[in-house]
């Protein structure tokens, strides 16, 4: 069975983790700080980077650092992992779900403008699948309206927008290092910001609100969580980071081969290609209804042919919690279509050209079977 994702773990990674385990210091310490410094150098732009224990924690902390709380609204694209909206609820605010562009699957400034209310305090663009959202008009509108911009860059470590790396500019930018991401720390995340005071607050928020002083004393002035990243995780991200560019280039090569070899079929739509795409995932759209089948049945047939697939993602507005908030498909037609039709194909650096060709052949065979 060909998996749809496999983390790239090499002997160098295993040795680095083993060294930390043998060091006697495995929780947050020098390796976490080394990882932060390496990320700051990588994204550039004078960013301050702080690591946390997940991409979800990064979003939660970023919202708190931006002053988002009860009574506030945050605009979130409905085509994302549910963590994007859940983090807003966790902060006590209301996620306002909006539609996305059908091709890029990203939020646009036009869609953002139509969702703003007097209670809107922030917007959360998602760089879906590693394709950067068009940030210049989004940021211009946010400045005009006085909104904070919290980028959900869980898919976008290594992605570029207009030549610069995501995380090297902006307001607050949140990354994930989950095992299916372009680099991994097993679990982990990071926040990039652009002033020292915010970075210091993020440090407090990630660890019980504690502020430590030079004389060894400490103070707690506000709530903080337990969201720190241990050294045993951080060192894995640290040794993978120098290989990130190679991982991304390989993903681009494989995506280009998919683009060339995928069957041309009226019921199959390829994902958007764009400059600087980081290719976290390769998710096509299949019109299962037109094929008179279901996604599970289609996936089961591909599995029979030795191909594992994923679903990235069901649209957020389709989950019960958000349906109870009054959202429905008629309000978010593009996100609803993507959520109903998305199918994630195998994509990871160790994938071979022959593997891509095999996936494309299996997809063509399956489309033909259901078409008949």
ABEGO torsion letter per residue (X at the ends): XBBABBBBBBAAAAAAAAAAAAAGBABBBAAAAAAAAAAAAAAEGGBBBBBBABAAAAAAAAAAAAGBBBGBBBBBBABBBAAAAAAAAAAGBBBBBBBBBAAAGBBBAAAAAAABBAABABBBBBBBGGBBBBAAAAAAAAAAAGBBBBBBAAAABGBBBGGBBBGABEBBBBBBABAABABBAGBEBBBBBABAAAAAAAAAAABGGBBBBAAGBBBBABBBBBABBBAAAAAAAAAAAAAAAAAAAAAAAAAAAAAAABBBBAABBBBBBBBGBAGABBBBBBBAAAAGBBAAAAAAAAAAAGBBBBBOBBBAAABAAAAAAGBBAAABAAAAAAAAABBBBBBBAABBAAAAAAAAAAAAAAAAAAAX
